[in-house]
């Protein structure tokens, strides 16, 4: 049977396509698209402390956000955390992913994968609470440092930018490793052996063969990690402390504490659009980069 | 033999008289009977953590759950719960029967039309509430006031005013709690010659506090307690109830009543506008104001009861209650002013102090 015949057999006919797609489409429209439009509409309303929202069609919430240096800083800090934590995840995640992908023993591979995803089995807030126990002024790290006589005063670890970065990376890293591992596994080891056989050194094998072929995994992992980093909530609130401002906690604060739904909605839209634009931009850039120097491109 | 028909006058009179008497008795006993019999499922909206466990111990378990009422709890921070009630107010039927809030939260909710008016005739125990405590939309359970809290090992002369937090000798040792930022605005308004109705004088004082002593800002009471325990923080302002609780827990802290007066806070309950089981909500409130529940909660939380018949032991009374003079100088929040300006204050606090 030809390939075309196979395809025509597998393709649903008549009303079947619509019937199969309908439930998922309805759920997505009702639960995702409609609330997004509602949020967009709220963001164009005017705020009044007495009556919450006044129906309007104004851009004043967006103007306030982009003209106020405080909120611009909040967005800048959020992008910074998203970009840096994602970059660190790519660097730290590649080797463990490669190691797991090339592990021959099925039992060992399963154990390693379970070890990577184990932290994901508990809630984000619980994991962050663990970091608080480690990094607090009288936490495990400081207690050890002071017990060893290395310092008389505790290090200020909690409520710092570094603490937030560490916490965010710990949340994202398993996603990066698992994504990369599944892609690296599909790259046949004979390609690396061929490159080595033709005189390439290990760095050249990595940069000219392995990395370009792993780019789909890098792109997907980067997108996942970046979206999580940009939308981090529990980590900045719990280990960043009150003086560390990121977008998601500020959106929550505007909606619930200040009752300023229009401004909170505008901030949510800004966060979503920024994440979307940066994600598309980075995917496009990486897709272009992977097109140069790859084995496939030169083949 | 006389034969009486069903409509014979004697029998008719007897039935009428009996029915009248029963109706009279029934009418007299209706509020109590209704409260005693109100059973079923009650959804209570409350803060989580210690507060909820204390409310369970003092009230819900002994007075309601042990007597056939199923209590379901919706636990979250006040802002999240307020948003839920605001969202529910336009629905035909809500989910929450009774909700725990502060007096200021209750005012905001009432201004937004999210609450039912309290019918005090359905709460026999409300007769024992302290003067001035009755509010048409909010039933206070306990109250306290913001006072100074300090470490007597580090600060040997007790502070006298909120202005003492600006003392450069305490640089790096002043702690503030983000959660109750509004109290600092009131406190520094009072210490700078302002009032509770115009807090504009607090802003320059708080900026001066930031530059003089670089206060440490903690997210919640628990973190400040840990910092005071570790002697990282020597002085702060907090509710008298917290001072008493931390002192009882062995923390090195003492309280001091500020010369400008404390800032009052009340904790109590509201009935949402769309509460599905209002009868049971009234039973909850009545049990809440009973001496046992008030006494137990005071012993657990160190907040003073809003009723006069709680009959606290003398030692506890000294820890939780205010003297007559202190009581007179306790400042009440101007809810309308606060609700109108709170979003602006929060933004100012975020931009100027939490950076």
Interface residues (C-beta under 8 A of the other chain):
Chain A: X47 X49 X50 X51 X52 X70 X137 X138 X237 X241 X242 X243 X245 X253 X255 X256 X257 X258 X259 X260
Chain B: X77 X79 X80 X82 X83 X86 X108 X111 X112 X178 X217 X218 X219 X226 X227 X230 X232 X339 X340 X341 X342 X343 X346 X347 X350 X351 X354 X355
